[in-house]
Amino acid sequence: MVVLETAVSMFIITLLAYGLYLYSIKVTKSFAKESKEKPLIYACGEHITEKEALLADRHLFTTIWNEVFKPLYDSLRGKIHTGILNDWFFWMFLALIIAYTIIIILGGVGG
């Protein structure tokens, strides 16, 4: 009997939760009416076209990274870059060992 009462109450709660979900969808769709101004691009007081506002996302961060670290990258590429993946693993492993050594010397990570 207890199992049956539990199953019925779970079913009723599920129906109530589903009803609230459907109601929330109905209410949020009424808020999301699109206006005529929404698709227009507005930048610092100027109306610009979509073509003028386009920015290639693949170049957004790499360009900044390349310009800031260009002297370092050029010097490293000439001196230690060989193009062999094992060399890269060696340098990363060496950096990891140095980081762990510094952590151990400074007293570890407090917990």
Backbone as XML, in Angstrom:
<?xml version="1.0"?>
<chain id="A" units="angstrom">
  <residue number="1" name="MET">
    <atom name="N" x="0.816" y="-1.189" z="0.000"/>
    <atom name="CA" x="0.000" y="0.000" z="0.000"/>
    <atom name="C" x="0.872" y="1.269" z="0.000"/>
  </residue>
  <residue number="2" name="VAL">
    <atom name="N" x="1.951" y="1.239" z="0.774"/>
    <atom name="CA" x="2.849" y="2.385" z="0.863"/>
    <atom name="C" x="3.500" y="2.638" z="-0.497"/>
  </residue>
  <residue number="3" name="VAL">
    <atom name="N" x="3.834" y="1.568" z="-1.208"/>
    <atom name="CA" x="4.458" y="1.697" z="-2.517"/>
    <atom name="C" x="3.491" y="2.349" z="-3.496"/>
  </residue>
  <residue number="4" name="LEU">
    <atom name="N" x="2.252" y="1.977" z="-3.440"/>
    <atom name="CA" x="1.237" y="2.543" z="-4.333"/>
    <atom name="C" x="1.020" y="4.031" z="-4.038"/>
  </residue>
  <residue number="5" name="GLU">
    <atom name="N" x="0.950" y="4.388" z="-2.765"/>
    <atom name="CA" x="0.785" y="5.796" z="-2.397"/>
    <atom name="C" x="1.995" y="6.623" z="-2.853"/>
  </residue>
  <residue number="6" name="THR">
    <atom name="N" x="3.182" y="6.060" z="-2.705"/>
    <atom name="CA" x="4.390" y="6.754" z="-3.131"/>
    <atom name="C" x="4.398" y="6.957" z="-4.642"/>
  </residue>
  <residue number="7" name="ALA">
    <atom name="N" x="4.011" y="5.928" z="-5.391"/>
    <atom name="CA" x="3.981" y="6.023" z="-6.849"/>
    <atom name="C" x="2.964" y="7.064" z="-7.316"/>
  </residue>
  <residue number="8" name="VAL">
    <atom name="N" x="1.799" y="7.103" z="-6.665"/>
    <atom name="CA" x="0.771" y="8.072" z="-7.048"/>
    <atom name="C" x="1.240" y="9.492" z="-6.733"/>
  </residue>
  <residue number="9" name="SER">
    <atom name="N" x="1.845" y="9.704" z="-5.577"/>
    <atom name="CA" x="2.322" y="11.042" z="-5.235"/>
    <atom name="C" x="3.463" y="11.474" z="-6.153"/>
  </residue>
  <residue number="10" name="MET">
    <atom name="N" x="4.338" y="10.564" z="-6.556"/>
    <atom name="CA" x="5.386" y="10.896" z="-7.501"/>
    <atom name="C" x="4.797" y="11.261" z="-8.862"/>
  </residue>
  <residue number="11" name="PHE">
    <atom name="N" x="3.754" y="10.568" z="-9.279"/>
    <atom name="CA" x="3.089" y="10.842" z="-10.547"/>
    <atom name="C" x="2.430" y="12.228" z="-10.516"/>
  </residue>
  <residue number="12" name="ILE">
    <atom name="N" x="1.771" y="12.553" z="-9.403"/>
    <atom name="CA" x="1.105" y="13.852" z="-9.273"/>
    <atom name="C" x="2.132" y="14.984" z="-9.281"/>
  </residue>
  <residue number="13" name="ILE">
    <atom name="N" x="3.246" y="14.795" z="-8.554"/>
    <atom name="CA" x="4.293" y="15.817" z="-8.517"/>
    <atom name="C" x="4.919" y="16.004" z="-9.905"/>
  </residue>
  <residue number="14" name="THR">
    <atom name="N" x="5.096" y="14.896" z="-10.636"/>
    <atom name="CA" x="5.632" y="14.982" z="-11.991"/>
    <atom name="C" x="4.682" y="15.743" z="-12.901"/>
  </residue>
  <residue number="15" name="LEU">
    <atom name="N" x="3.379" y="15.490" z="-12.788"/>
    <atom name="CA" x="2.406" y="16.226" z="-13.590"/>
    <atom name="C" x="2.412" y="17.708" z="-13.249"/>
  </residue>
  <residue number="16" name="LEU">
    <atom name="N" x="2.506" y="18.045" z="-11.970"/>
    <atom name="CA" x="2.569" y="19.447" z="-11.566"/>
    <atom name="C" x="3.836" y="20.131" z="-12.103"/>
  </residue>
  <residue number="17" name="ALA">
    <atom name="N" x="4.969" y="19.438" z="-12.019"/>
    <atom name="CA" x="6.218" y="20.005" z="-12.517"/>
    <atom name="C" x="6.152" y="20.201" z="-14.030"/>
  </residue>
  <residue number="18" name="TYR">
    <atom name="N" x="5.558" y="19.259" z="-14.749"/>
    <atom name="CA" x="5.420" y="19.380" z="-16.199"/>
    <atom name="C" x="4.473" y="20.525" z="-16.551"/>
  </residue>
  <residue number="19" name="GLY">
    <atom name="N" x="3.412" y="20.690" z="-15.778"/>
    <atom name="CA" x="2.488" y="21.795" z="-15.997"/>
    <atom name="C" x="3.171" y="23.145" z="-15.783"/>
  </residue>
  <residue number="20" name="LEU">
    <atom name="N" x="3.973" y="23.254" z="-14.732"/>
    <atom name="CA" x="4.728" y="24.482" z="-14.493"/>
    <atom name="C" x="5.727" y="24.752" z="-15.611"/>
  </residue>
  <residue number="21" name="TYR">
    <atom name="N" x="6.335" y="23.703" z="-16.129"/>
    <atom name="CA" x="7.270" y="23.843" z="-17.235"/>
    <atom name="C" x="6.558" y="24.377" z="-18.485"/>
  </residue>
  <residue number="22" name="LEU">
    <atom name="N" x="5.418" y="23.812" z="-18.815"/>
    <atom name="CA" x="4.666" y="24.277" z="-19.979"/>
    <atom name="C" x="4.204" y="25.721" z="-19.796"/>
  </residue>
  <residue number="23" name="TYR">
    <atom name="N" x="3.779" y="26.073" z="-18.586"/>
    <atom name="CA" x="3.360" y="27.445" z="-18.298"/>
    <atom name="C" x="4.529" y="28.414" z="-18.448"/>
  </residue>
  <residue number="24" name="SER">
    <atom name="N" x="5.723" y="28.019" z="-17.981"/>
    <atom name="CA" x="6.888" y="28.902" z="-18.091"/>
    <atom name="C" x="7.280" y="29.110" z="-19.551"/>
  </residue>
  <residue number="25" name="ILE">
    <atom name="N" x="7.140" y="28.085" z="-20.375"/>
    <atom name="CA" x="7.431" y="28.245" z="-21.801"/>
    <atom name="C" x="6.462" y="29.247" z="-22.424"/>
  </residue>
  <residue number="26" name="LYS">
    <atom name="N" x="5.196" y="29.145" z="-22.066"/>
    <atom name="CA" x="4.188" y="30.054" z="-22.612"/>
    <atom name="C" x="4.474" y="31.499" z="-22.190"/>
  </residue>
  <residue number="27" name="VAL">
    <atom name="N" x="4.840" y="31.690" z="-20.938"/>
    <atom name="CA" x="5.090" y="33.032" z="-20.417"/>
    <atom name="C" x="6.356" y="33.627" z="-21.047"/>
  </residue>
  <residue number="28" name="THR">
    <atom name="N" x="7.423" y="32.843" z="-21.159"/>
    <atom name="CA" x="8.668" y="33.381" z="-21.705"/>
    <atom name="C" x="8.555" y="33.681" z="-23.196"/>
  </residue>
  <residue number="29" name="LYS">
    <atom name="N" x="7.729" y="32.972" z="-23.927"/>
    <atom name="CA" x="7.546" y="33.293" z="-25.342"/>
    <atom name="C" x="6.863" y="34.643" z="-25.509"/>
  </residue>
  <residue number="30" name="SER">
    <atom name="N" x="6.009" y="35.013" z="-24.563"/>
    <atom name="CA" x="5.357" y="36.315" z="-24.668"/>
    <atom name="C" x="6.348" y="37.456" z="-24.414"/>
  </residue>
  <residue number="31" name="PHE">
    <atom name="N" x="7.421" y="37.204" z="-23.648"/>
    <atom name="CA" x="8.443" y="38.222" z="-23.402"/>
    <atom name="C" x="9.405" y="38.368" z="-24.570"/>
  </residue>
  <residue number="32" name="ALA">
    <atom name="N" x="9.544" y="37.351" z="-25.379"/>
    <atom name="CA" x="10.572" y="37.315" z="-26.408"/>
    <atom name="C" x="10.087" y="37.822" z="-27.760"/>
  </residue>
  <residue number="33" name="LYS">
    <atom name="N" x="9.158" y="38.728" z="-27.773"/>
    <atom name="CA" x="8.701" y="39.282" z="-29.038"/>
    <atom name="C" x="9.799" y="40.155" z="-29.625"/>
  </residue>
  <residue number="34" name="GLU">
    <atom name="N" x="10.095" y="39.944" z="-30.903"/>
    <atom name="CA" x="11.182" y="40.669" z="-31.538"/>
    <atom name="C" x="10.706" y="42.033" z="-32.019"/>
  </residue>
  <residue number="35" name="SER">
    <atom name="N" x="11.531" y="43.029" z="-31.765"/>
    <atom name="CA" x="11.205" y="44.381" z="-32.196"/>
    <atom name="C" x="11.938" y="44.694" z="-33.498"/>
  </residue>
  <residue number="36" name="LYS">
    <atom name="N" x="11.608" y="45.829" z="-34.099"/>
    <atom name="CA" x="12.267" y="46.235" z="-35.333"/>
    <atom name="C" x="13.689" y="46.720" z="-35.071"/>
  </residue>
  <residue number="37" name="GLU">
    <atom name="N" x="13.962" y="47.200" z="-33.874"/>
    <atom name="CA" x="15.280" y="47.727" z="-33.538"/>
    <atom name="C" x="16.290" y="46.624" z="-33.201"/>
  </residue>
  <residue number="38" name="LYS">
    <atom name="N" x="15.811" y="45.455" z="-32.822"/>
    <atom name="CA" x="16.696" y="44.415" z="-32.345"/>
    <atom name="C" x="17.736" y="43.963" z="-33.375"/>
  </residue>
  <residue number="39" name="PRO">
    <atom name="N" x="17.391" y="43.761" z="-34.638"/>
    <atom name="CA" x="18.428" y="43.298" z="-35.576"/>
    <atom name="C" x="19.383" y="44.385" z="-36.059"/>
  </residue>
  <residue number="40" name="LEU">
    <atom name="N" x="19.120" y="45.638" z="-35.748"/>
    <atom name="CA" x="19.999" y="46.708" z="-36.201"/>
    <atom name="C" x="21.272" y="46.754" z="-35.363"/>
  </residue>
  <residue number="41" name="ILE">
    <atom name="N" x="22.381" y="47.100" z="-36.008"/>
    <atom name="CA" x="23.663" y="47.206" z="-35.325"/>
    <atom name="C" x="23.872" y="48.665" z="-34.930"/>
  </residue>
  <residue number="42" name="TYR">
    <atom name="N" x="24.188" y="48.889" z="-33.677"/>
    <atom name="CA" x="24.383" y="50.243" z="-33.156"/>
    <atom name="C" x="25.708" y="50.249" z="-32.408"/>
  </residue>
  <residue number="43" name="ALA">
    <atom name="N" x="26.662" y="51.031" z="-32.876"/>
    <atom name="CA" x="27.985" y="51.036" z="-32.251"/>
    <atom name="C" x="28.418" y="52.464" z="-31.949"/>
  </residue>
  <residue number="44" name="CYS">
    <atom name="N" x="28.443" y="52.823" z="-30.716"/>
    <atom name="CA" x="28.940" y="54.126" z="-30.261"/>
    <atom name="C" x="28.260" y="55.287" z="-30.978"/>
  </residue>
  <residue number="45" name="GLY">
    <atom name="N" x="26.975" y="55.215" z="-31.148"/>
    <atom name="CA" x="26.237" y="56.308" z="-31.750"/>
    <atom name="C" x="26.177" y="56.277" z="-33.256"/>
  </residue>
  <residue number="46" name="GLU">
    <atom name="N" x="26.793" y="55.284" z="-33.882"/>
    <atom name="CA" x="26.793" y="55.198" z="-35.334"/>
    <atom name="C" x="26.026" y="53.959" z="-35.778"/>
  </residue>
  <residue number="47" name="HIS">
    <atom name="N" x="25.254" y="54.111" z="-36.804"/>
    <atom name="CA" x="24.599" y="52.957" z="-37.409"/>
    <atom name="C" x="25.534" y="52.409" z="-38.477"/>
  </residue>
  <residue number="48" name="ILE">
    <atom name="N" x="25.939" y="51.153" z="-38.305"/>
    <atom name="CA" x="26.864" y="50.557" z="-39.263"/>
    <atom name="C" x="26.230" y="49.323" z="-39.881"/>
  </residue>
  <residue number="49" name="THR">
    <atom name="N" x="26.770" y="48.915" z="-41.010"/>
    <atom name="CA" x="26.243" y="47.730" z="-41.686"/>
    <atom name="C" x="26.826" y="46.475" z="-41.061"/>
  </residue>
  <residue number="50" name="GLU">
    <atom name="N" x="26.236" y="45.357" z="-41.413"/>
    <atom name="CA" x="26.717" y="44.090" z="-40.870"/>
    <atom name="C" x="28.121" y="43.775" z="-41.370"/>
  </residue>
  <residue number="51" name="LYS">
    <atom name="N" x="28.406" y="44.144" z="-42.601"/>
    <atom name="CA" x="29.723" y="43.888" z="-43.165"/>
    <atom name="C" x="30.809" y="44.679" z="-42.440"/>
  </residue>
  <residue number="52" name="GLU">
    <atom name="N" x="30.501" y="45.894" z="-42.034"/>
    <atom name="CA" x="31.467" y="46.707" z="-41.304"/>
    <atom name="C" x="31.686" y="46.193" z="-39.886"/>
  </residue>
  <residue number="53" name="ALA">
    <atom name="N" x="30.698" y="45.543" z="-39.320"/>
    <atom name="CA" x="30.800" y="45.076" z="-37.944"/>
    <atom name="C" x="31.411" y="43.690" z="-37.834"/>
  </residue>
  <residue number="54" name="LEU">
    <atom name="N" x="31.652" y="43.030" z="-38.951"/>
    <atom name="CA" x="32.147" y="41.659" z="-38.936"/>
    <atom name="C" x="33.594" y="41.618" z="-38.460"/>
  </residue>
  <residue number="55" name="LEU">
    <atom name="N" x="33.883" y="40.701" z="-37.559"/>
    <atom name="CA" x="35.226" y="40.496" z="-37.056"/>
    <atom name="C" x="35.496" y="39.008" z="-37.076"/>
  </residue>
  <residue number="56" name="ALA">
    <atom name="N" x="36.536" y="38.599" z="-37.719"/>
    <atom name="CA" x="36.860" y="37.182" z="-37.806"/>
    <atom name="C" x="37.315" y="36.689" z="-36.439"/>
  </residue>
  <residue number="57" name="ASP">
    <atom name="N" x="36.550" y="35.808" z="-35.841"/>
    <atom name="CA" x="36.852" y="35.349" z="-34.484"/>
    <atom name="C" x="38.100" y="34.493" z="-34.422"/>
  </residue>
  <residue number="58" name="ARG">
    <atom name="N" x="38.472" y="33.852" z="-35.511"/>
    <atom name="CA" x="39.665" y="33.001" z="-35.462"/>
    <atom name="C" x="40.941" y="33.828" z="-35.329"/>
  </residue>
  <residue number="59" name="HIS">
    <atom name="N" x="40.879" y="35.112" z="-35.678"/>
    <atom name="CA" x="42.055" y="35.962" z="-35.582"/>
    <atom name="C" x="42.022" y="36.884" z="-34.367"/>
  </residue>
  <residue number="60" name="LEU">
    <atom name="N" x="40.961" y="36.856" z="-33.615"/>
    <atom name="CA" x="40.800" y="37.815" z="-32.536"/>
    <atom name="C" x="41.892" y="37.694" z="-31.475"/>
  </residue>
  <residue number="61" name="PHE">
    <atom name="N" x="42.109" y="36.486" z="-30.948"/>
    <atom name="CA" x="43.074" y="36.319" z="-29.868"/>
    <atom name="C" x="44.457" y="35.958" z="-30.381"/>
  </residue>
  <residue number="62" name="THR">
    <atom name="N" x="44.539" y="35.233" z="-31.498"/>
    <atom name="CA" x="45.859" y="34.836" z="-31.982"/>
    <atom name="C" x="46.656" y="36.029" z="-32.467"/>
  </residue>
  <residue number="63" name="THR">
    <atom name="N" x="45.998" y="37.022" z="-33.033"/>
    <atom name="CA" x="46.720" y="38.207" z="-33.488"/>
    <atom name="C" x="47.328" y="38.959" z="-32.309"/>
  </residue>
  <residue number="64" name="ILE">
    <atom name="N" x="46.550" y="39.131" z="-31.255"/>
    <atom name="CA" x="47.065" y="39.803" z="-30.056"/>
    <atom name="C" x="48.218" y="39.006" z="-29.461"/>
  </residue>
  <residue number="65" name="TRP">
    <atom name="N" x="48.043" y="37.695" z="-29.357"/>
    <atom name="CA" x="49.075" y="36.823" z="-28.793"/>
    <atom name="C" x="50.354" y="36.908" z="-29.625"/>
  </residue>
  <residue number="66" name="ASN">
    <atom name="N" x="50.214" y="36.849" z="-30.955"/>
    <atom name="CA" x="51.394" y="36.872" z="-31.826"/>
    <atom name="C" x="52.121" y="38.211" z="-31.766"/>
  </residue>
  <residue number="67" name="GLU">
    <atom name="N" x="51.387" y="39.298" z="-31.672"/>
    <atom name="CA" x="52.039" y="40.607" z="-31.645"/>
    <atom name="C" x="52.749" y="40.859" z="-30.317"/>
  </residue>
  <residue number="68" name="VAL">
    <atom name="N" x="52.155" y="40.427" z="-29.212"/>
    <atom name="CA" x="52.762" y="40.671" z="-27.906"/>
    <atom name="C" x="54.021" y="39.822" z="-27.703"/>
  </residue>
  <residue number="69" name="PHE">
    <atom name="N" x="53.933" y="38.552" z="-28.116"/>
    <atom name="CA" x="55.035" y="37.631" z="-27.859"/>
    <atom name="C" x="55.881" y="37.342" z="-29.101"/>
  </residue>
  <residue number="70" name="LYS">
    <atom name="N" x="55.792" y="38.183" z="-30.117"/>
    <atom name="CA" x="56.539" y="37.961" z="-31.358"/>
    <atom name="C" x="58.053" y="37.912" z="-31.149"/>
  </residue>
  <residue number="71" name="PRO">
    <atom name="N" x="58.656" y="38.841" z="-30.398"/>
    <atom name="CA" x="60.114" y="38.748" z="-30.201"/>
    <atom name="C" x="60.520" y="37.454" z="-29.479"/>
  </residue>
  <residue number="72" name="LEU">
    <atom name="N" x="59.776" y="37.076" z="-28.460"/>
    <atom name="CA" x="60.077" y="35.839" z="-27.742"/>
    <atom name="C" x="59.920" y="34.633" z="-28.648"/>
  </residue>
  <residue number="73" name="TYR">
    <atom name="N" x="58.840" y="34.602" z="-29.400"/>
    <atom name="CA" x="58.577" y="33.470" z="-30.282"/>
    <atom name="C" x="59.655" y="33.344" z="-31.358"/>
  </residue>
  <residue number="74" name="ASP">
    <atom name="N" x="60.066" y="34.465" z="-31.938"/>
    <atom name="CA" x="61.096" y="34.423" z="-32.975"/>
    <atom name="C" x="62.422" y="33.907" z="-32.417"/>
  </residue>
  <residue number="75" name="SER">
    <atom name="N" x="62.789" y="34.365" z="-31.223"/>
    <atom name="CA" x="64.054" y="33.901" z="-30.647"/>
    <atom name="C" x="63.993" y="32.431" z="-30.254"/>
  </residue>
  <residue number="76" name="LEU">
    <atom name="N" x="62.858" y="31.985" z="-29.708"/>
    <atom name="CA" x="62.732" y="30.572" z="-29.338"/>
    <atom name="C" x="62.688" y="29.677" z="-30.569"/>
  </residue>
  <residue number="77" name="ARG">
    <atom name="N" x="62.005" y="30.135" z="-31.615"/>
    <atom name="CA" x="61.903" y="29.316" z="-32.817"/>
    <atom name="C" x="63.270" y="29.139" z="-33.463"/>
  </residue>
  <residue number="78" name="GLY">
    <atom name="N" x="64.089" y="30.153" z="-33.405"/>
    <atom name="CA" x="65.416" y="30.035" z="-33.997"/>
    <atom name="C" x="66.375" y="29.193" z="-33.184"/>
  </residue>
  <residue number="79" name="LYS">
    <atom name="N" x="66.197" y="29.179" z="-31.857"/>
    <atom name="CA" x="67.179" y="28.510" z="-31.004"/>
    <atom name="C" x="66.776" y="27.088" z="-30.610"/>
  </residue>
  <residue number="80" name="ILE">
    <atom name="N" x="65.514" y="26.890" z="-30.163"/>
    <atom name="CA" x="65.187" y="25.580" z="-29.598"/>
    <atom name="C" x="64.067" y="24.844" z="-30.323"/>
  </residue>
  <residue number="81" name="HIS">
    <atom name="N" x="63.400" y="25.482" z="-31.267"/>
    <atom name="CA" x="62.298" y="24.808" z="-31.952"/>
    <atom name="C" x="62.831" y="23.907" z="-33.061"/>
  </residue>
  <residue number="82" name="THR">
    <atom name="N" x="62.509" y="22.615" z="-32.967"/>
    <atom name="CA" x="62.976" y="21.665" z="-33.975"/>
    <atom name="C" x="61.824" y="21.109" z="-34.801"/>
  </residue>
  <residue number="83" name="GLY">
    <atom name="N" x="60.589" y="21.256" z="-34.329"/>
    <atom name="CA" x="59.446" y="20.701" z="-35.045"/>
    <atom name="C" x="59.154" y="19.266" z="-34.663"/>
  </residue>
  <residue number="84" name="ILE">
    <atom name="N" x="59.910" y="18.720" z="-33.731"/>
    <atom name="CA" x="59.713" y="17.337" z="-33.298"/>
    <atom name="C" x="58.870" y="17.354" z="-32.029"/>
  </residue>
  <residue number="85" name="LEU">
    <atom name="N" x="57.822" y="16.538" z="-32.018"/>
    <atom name="CA" x="56.883" y="16.545" z="-30.902"/>
    <atom name="C" x="57.537" y="16.102" z="-29.600"/>
  </residue>
  <residue number="86" name="ASN">
    <atom name="N" x="58.496" y="15.196" z="-29.660"/>
    <atom name="CA" x="59.173" y="14.735" z="-28.447"/>
    <atom name="C" x="59.916" y="15.866" z="-27.750"/>
  </residue>
  <residue number="87" name="ASP">
    <atom name="N" x="60.440" y="16.808" z="-28.521"/>
    <atom name="CA" x="61.117" y="17.955" z="-27.914"/>
    <atom name="C" x="60.124" y="18.805" z="-27.134"/>
  </residue>
  <residue number="88" name="TRP">
    <atom name="N" x="58.932" y="18.996" z="-27.701"/>
    <atom name="CA" x="57.904" y="19.771" z="-26.998"/>
    <atom name="C" x="57.525" y="19.075" z="-25.706"/>
  </residue>
  <residue number="89" name="PHE">
    <atom name="N" x="57.325" y="17.755" z="-25.720"/>
    <atom name="CA" x="57.009" y="17.017" z="-24.493"/>
    <atom name="C" x="58.117" y="17.160" z="-23.458"/>
  </residue>
  <residue number="90" name="PHE">
    <atom name="N" x="59.367" y="17.146" z="-23.911"/>
    <atom name="CA" x="60.481" y="17.319" z="-22.987"/>
    <atom name="C" x="60.413" y="18.675" z="-22.291"/>
  </residue>
  <residue number="91" name="TRP">
    <atom name="N" x="60.177" y="19.755" z="-23.045"/>
    <atom name="CA" x="60.118" y="21.094" z="-22.452"/>
    <atom name="C" x="58.929" y="21.235" z="-21.506"/>
  </residue>
  <residue number="92" name="MET">
    <atom name="N" x="57.806" y="20.642" z="-21.861"/>
    <atom name="CA" x="56.638" y="20.705" z="-20.969"/>
    <atom name="C" x="56.890" y="19.908" z="-19.691"/>
  </residue>
  <residue number="93" name="PHE">
    <atom name="N" x="57.547" y="18.749" z="-19.827"/>
    <atom name="CA" x="57.880" y="17.942" z="-18.655"/>
    <atom name="C" x="58.866" y="18.685" z="-17.760"/>
  </residue>
  <residue number="94" name="LEU">
    <atom name="N" x="59.833" y="19.361" z="-18.368"/>
    <atom name="CA" x="60.799" y="20.149" z="-17.607"/>
    <atom name="C" x="60.101" y="21.305" z="-16.880"/>
  </residue>
  <residue number="95" name="ALA">
    <atom name="N" x="59.165" y="21.970" z="-17.550"/>
    <atom name="CA" x="58.419" y="23.062" z="-16.910"/>
    <atom name="C" x="57.582" y="22.534" z="-15.747"/>
  </residue>
  <residue number="96" name="LEU">
    <atom name="N" x="57.005" y="21.348" z="-15.902"/>
    <atom name="CA" x="56.216" y="20.742" z="-14.829"/>
    <atom name="C" x="57.090" y="20.406" z="-13.626"/>
  </residue>
  <residue number="97" name="ILE">
    <atom name="N" x="58.255" y="19.869" z="-13.867"/>
    <atom name="CA" x="59.179" y="19.549" z="-12.768"/>
    <atom name="C" x="59.598" y="20.829" z="-12.044"/>
  </residue>
  <residue number="98" name="ILE">
    <atom name="N" x="59.888" y="21.889" z="-12.790"/>
    <atom name="CA" x="60.267" y="23.159" z="-12.168"/>
    <atom name="C" x="59.119" y="23.712" z="-11.332"/>
  </residue>
  <residue number="99" name="ALA">
    <atom name="N" x="57.887" y="23.631" z="-11.850"/>
    <atom name="CA" x="56.724" y="24.126" z="-11.100"/>
    <atom name="C" x="56.526" y="23.329" z="-9.815"/>
  </residue>
  <residue number="100" name="TYR">
    <atom name="N" x="56.632" y="21.998" z="-9.902"/>
    <atom name="CA" x="56.484" y="21.168" z="-8.697"/>
    <atom name="C" x="57.584" y="21.469" z="-7.693"/>
  </residue>
  <residue number="101" name="THR">
    <atom name="N" x="58.799" y="21.671" z="-8.155"/>
    <atom name="CA" x="59.910" y="21.984" z="-7.254"/>
    <atom name="C" x="59.668" y="23.304" z="-6.525"/>
  </residue>
  <residue number="102" name="ILE">
    <atom name="N" x="59.195" y="24.306" z="-7.252"/>
    <atom name="CA" x="58.906" y="25.595" z="-6.616"/>
    <atom name="C" x="57.789" y="25.448" z="-5.601"/>
  </residue>
  <residue number="103" name="ILE">
    <atom name="N" x="56.758" y="24.669" z="-5.906"/>
    <atom name="CA" x="55.661" y="24.450" z="-4.959"/>
    <atom name="C" x="56.154" y="23.758" z="-3.702"/>
  </residue>
  <residue number="104" name="ILE">
    <atom name="N" x="57.001" y="22.753" z="-3.878"/>
    <atom name="CA" x="57.534" y="22.017" z="-2.713"/>
    <atom name="C" x="58.437" y="22.922" z="-1.875"/>
  </residue>
  <residue number="105" name="ILE">
    <atom name="N" x="59.270" y="23.717" z="-2.520"/>
    <atom name="CA" x="60.160" y="24.622" z="-1.784"/>
    <atom name="C" x="59.367" y="25.671" z="-0.999"/>
  </residue>
  <residue number="106" name="LEU">
    <atom name="N" x="58.291" y="26.156" z="-1.589"/>
    <atom name="CA" x="57.486" y="27.172" z="-0.905"/>
    <atom name="C" x="56.549" y="26.609" z="0.170"/>
  </residue>
  <residue number="107" name="GLY">
    <atom name="N" x="56.555" y="25.307" z="0.345"/>
    <atom name="CA" x="55.788" y="24.716" z="1.438"/>
    <atom name="C" x="54.541" y="23.986" z="1.003"/>
  </residue>
  <residue number="108" name="GLY">
    <atom name="N" x="54.373" y="23.761" z="-0.270"/>
    <atom name="CA" x="53.229" y="22.981" z="-0.745"/>
    <atom name="C" x="51.962" y="23.800" z="-0.836"/>
  </residue>
  <residue number="109" name="VAL">
    <atom name="N" x="50.910" y="23.091" z="-1.123"/>
    <atom name="CA" x="49.595" y="23.697" z="-1.274"/>
    <atom name="C" x="48.836" y="23.486" z="0.031"/>
  </residue>
  <residue number="110" name="GLY">
    <atom name="N" x="48.367" y="24.578" z="0.618"/>
    <atom name="CA" x="47.630" y="24.477" z="1.874"/>
    <atom name="C" x="46.244" y="23.927" z="1.652"/>
  </residue>
  <residue number="111" name="GLY">
    <atom name="N" x="45.782" y="23.088" z="2.537"/>
    <atom name="CA" x="44.470" y="22.501" z="2.334"/>
    <atom name="C" x="43.635" y="22.675" z="3.471"/>
  </residue>
</chain>
